[in-house]
């Protein structure tokens, strides 16, 4: 990279702190004949994330409907709600779960 030892130490320290700039990291990689690869890795399986988001979607959109039904003395059984969740997942564009 053509830099002095104190600059190398500062670069290493900023990398350890997580404050290194991506452009600086790329320059260091080039000097070492390497490439920088940035990846986002999910903490849990995609299916679990979709199910959680679908549940939140149902709570946001269906709970007010369920409340109105209760006011009209119409009840939704809880086991039907679980079945409905699978129907929601299958019948809704997953992008809507993140709206």
Buried (B, 14 or more C-beta within 10 A) or exposed (E): EEEEEEEEEBBEEBEEEEEBEEEBBEBBBEEEEEEEEEEEEEEEEEEEBEBEBBBEBBEEEBEEEBEEEEEEEEEEEEEEBEEBBEEBBEEBEEEEBEE
